[in-house]
Amino acid sequence: MTKLNKVTLNKRLLATGFAFIILCAGLIGFNHANIKVLEPSVANAATVTYTATANLNVRTGPSTANKIIATVKQGTKLTVTGKNANGWLKVSLNGQTGYVSGQYVKISNSSSSTETVTYTATANLNVRTGPSTANKIITTVKQGTKLTVTGKNVNGWLKVNLNGQTGYVSSKYVKISNSSSDAIQVVAKPESIPVLVNKKNKLPENYVPKDLVYTSIPFTFKEKTEKRKMRSEAAAAISKLFTESKKQGVSLLGVSAYRSHATQVALFDSYVKRDGYAKAITYSALPGTSEHETGLAIDVTGGNGKCAAQDCFGGTKEAKWLQAHADDYGFIIRYPKGKESVTGYKYEPWHLRYVGKSIAQTIMSQGITLEEYYYTRAVQK
């Protein structure tokens, strides 16, 4: 299809679908679970009530460098909707979102008994006899384990009840659980080329694509590892993309394609240990929710190997070429700029996802995401 014909087709598509996108833009997030399609976006955090243990500043962001919105008195009840790795809590105060230091709040009590809150371990986690790594390990729980938290310490540790025994865990490796919005559904057709895999749609346990093959493109490394593999259709398409880009004077290298479930587990755990869960989840996927596990995604960089999977790739001629031509070969820029609230990930100009030429051209021409593509189709039906 020529570029001219593409423009004509896209105008027709926009005429029927744009109004729906505008009307529903406020809903396209991670909170439209009532629509039974495979593209839920970012989930709302569970709400938990905390009490201020001192007069407390509520700020616009999670640090003292941010502006003060209000100051609440000691004893004020705060609705906490999320938690940052640096010890700050996201709160809703009179309908306004703000942040408070976790050092000056405590989980509220309900009458005379301690309120219990369920958290989920975001990595394999040691439960200790006291609130520091100097204390003895009682047991180690696996990632995903639900923990009943009965209290919290100012140094970032949580008091838990585990099988009737009291212990302590580092808050860096847990998140507030939410039985409804934290639910992740398993995709019904993982082998489908345009399958939607994201924070709310995961692959079946131990899924491995049946048609993985080694790609013929050059990579930033020489070893013959799983990172060179893609599903056969995607592998053929990325070969054509690389060949054509080279003819046009744009040299590309592969960085990472297929990633097994075990590799994703190890990778995500390493990021959590380095940066904490709250930050890691913005740039890395929970095991089972990574597009790399589909065999349909690949990270690329310029021929000089610089800026591989780094923000600096965004301004290069290679990134600009991909933005303009990736859809000609069935690929989309999966995590575009300005769509973080929809995809759940920061801008990644290097992350290509194969969805097939027709769908890719629709998505890229309209400047939407794979989530929005599915959502718009659901609305139009």
Number of C-alpha atoms within 10 A of each C-alpha: 7 7 9 9 10 13 13 10 14 17 15 11 14 15 10 11 17 15 12 16 19 11 10 15 12 8 13 22 23 20 15 18 18 7 12 9 13 21 28 29 24 23 20 16 19 20 17 18 18 22 19 23 15 14 14 19 19 25 22 18 18 20 14 14 9 12 13 16 16 12 12 16 13 14 16 15 18 24 19 24 19 19 24 19 20 17 17 19 25 25 24 17 17 8 7 9 17 22 27 27 22 21 17 18 25 19 21 20 15 10 7 6 9 13 17 18 18 18 22 19 24 24 23 15 20 20 25 22 19 18 21 14 14 9 12 14 16 15 12 12 16 13 16 15 15 18 24 19 24 19 19 21 17 14 13 18 18 25 23 24 17 16 8 7 9 17 21 26 27 21 25 24 23 27 23 23 19 17 9 12 17 16 14 16 15 17 18 13 12 18 18 11 17 17 21 25 25 25 26 22 22 22 27 15 10 11 14 18 18 10 12 20 19 17 21 14 17 15 21 18 14 8 9 10 13 17 22 26 24 29 23 17 18 26 25 16 20 25 15 16 21 21 15 15 17 13 9 10 10 17 18 24 20 24 21 24 29 28 25 20 22 12 14 20 17 12 16 21 22 14 16 20 13 11 14 21 25 19 15 19 18 13 14 20 20 18 22 25 23 23 25 24 26 29 32 28 28 26 20 26 27 21 16 11 16 13 15 19 17 12 13 12 20 19 10 13 14 21 23 14 13 22 19 12 18 26 26 21 23 22 31 32 26 27 23 22 14 10 17 15 13 22 26 21 21 17 19 20 28 28 23 25 28 29 26 19 17 14 18 26 24 20 23 23 18 16 13 20 21 26 22 22 18 16 23 19 12 14 12 9 6
